[in-house]
């Protein structure tokens, strides 16, 4: 056997023994707010609550995206608001429609896509809900729910941390 052939065989064997795995790509859209609370009549109070809701959504989005960026084995693909709005033909469509979400993820070269919602049935608590869709099969893979109550600066990081832990455990990478 020549040195060239032996070198080729050794290199080929190293790829079989130590395969090169690509990271799993996950597309992430910003979470949406589904506020089912009764509307208040005090405009000042309404403005305060709306501002807090937007702050909570921004915190969720930042924590989730930075957490996925720092997680080994995953490549996070951020979806712009413009692309999300183009795909979300009506309120909640992407959250409820597996094939619609999967198409958005596929169009952005993602293996999975996370569509999230902050579901607020009352002023006392809300639910952080994340659905993960497989872009190849157009199916819902997992849905995660965490109750968020109390001080948002404490409860939201805990809920998002719990979500990141479950994603790391459940989604192949």
N, C-alpha and C positions, 0 to 999 in steps of 0.2 A: 504494500500500500504506500502510496506517495504521501509526502508531508501535507500536500494540498488537500488530498482526500481525507486524511486523518483529521486535519484541522476543521474541515467542513463537517465531518461527522461529530466531532466534539462540540462544535457550536450548535449544531442541530439538536444534539442530545441535551444540552443545557437548557434549551427552550422547552423541551418535553418535561424535564425534571423541574424546572423553575419557570412555569408559564408566566407570561407578561399579561396581567389583568388590567383592563381599563377601568377607570372610575365609573361608578354609576352616576349618570347625570339626572339631576332633579330640577325641574323648572318650578319656580315659585312666583305666584302672583301676590299682590297685596291683599290682606284680609279685607273682607267687606263687613259692614255693620248691618245687622238685622235688628232694629229697635222696635220692640212690640209694646213698649211702655205707653201708658196713657199720656197724652199731650197735656202739658201744664199751660196755664193761662198767663203766668208771669213771664214776660219776655226776657227779663234779666236772668231768671233762673234757667230758662230754656237755653239761653246762650251759654251759661256756665256749664250746663250738662253736656251740650253739644261739643263745647271745647274740650271737656274732659274725655268724651268718647273718642274724639279725633286724636287726642294725646295717647289714649290707650291703644288705639289701632296702630299708631306710629310706633309705639313701644313694642307691640307684638311683632310687627313687620321687621323692625331692626333686630330684635333678639333672635328671631327665627332665621333670618338671612345670615347674620353673622355666625350663628351657631352651626348652620349647615356649611358655611365657608370654612370653618375650622375643624370640621369632622373629617377624619381620614376615610378615604374610599368613596367620597361623594364629590361631584362637581356640581356646584349650584349655578343654575342659569336663571337670571332675573328676567322677568317678563315686564315690559314697560306698561304703564297705564294705558297708553294708546293701543297697543296690541291686545291687551285684556279687554278694553272697552269695545274694540272691533269684533272680538269673538263673543262677548257677552251681550247677545241681542236683546235680552230682557233681564230684569233684576233676578239674580240667582240662577240663571241658566247654566253657567259653568259649574256651579256648586252641585246642581241636580243632574246634569247631563254628562254621563261618562264619555260618550263619543265626542261631544263638543270640547270637553276639557282635554281629552287625549289628542285631539287634532291640534289644539293650541300648543300642547307640549311637543308633539311630533314636528310641527312646523318650526320649532325652536331647538330641534335636535336633542330632545330630552327623552330619557328612558321612562321617567315618572314625572307627574306634575302634582303639586300640592295646591289645592284650592281651599281657602279658609274663610271662616266666618266667626265674628263675635256676635253671638246670639244673645240678645238682651230682653228677656221676658218681663223683667221687673227692675226697679231701681236698686234692689237689694243685692242682686247677684247677676251674673251672666255666664254663658258657656263659651269656651274656646273650642271650636269644632274645626277639625282639619280632615279633609278627604284626600287620599292619595290614589291617583289613577295611573294604571299601566298604559303607556301610550301605544304599545304594540298590540295589546289585546282589547283596548277600549273598555276596560273593566275597572270597577272600584276595587282596589286592593285592600285598603284599610280605612276605617273612619275612627278618629280619636276625638274624645270629648273630655274636657276638664272644666270643672266648676271654678269660676273666678269670683270670689267675694272678699270683702274687706278692702284694705288699702291696696290700690292698683300697683303701687311701686313694689309691693311685696308679693302679691298674689299672681300678677302677670308673669314675672320672671320664673316663678315656680311652675306655673302651668306650661309655659313655653319650654322650660327645661325638661319637664316630664314628657312633652311631645317629642323633643329632640332625642331623648333617651329611647323612646319607643320606636322612632324612625330608625335609629341606629341599630336597634335589636331586630326589627321586623323586615326591613327592606334590604334585599341582597346587595352587597357591595364588596 
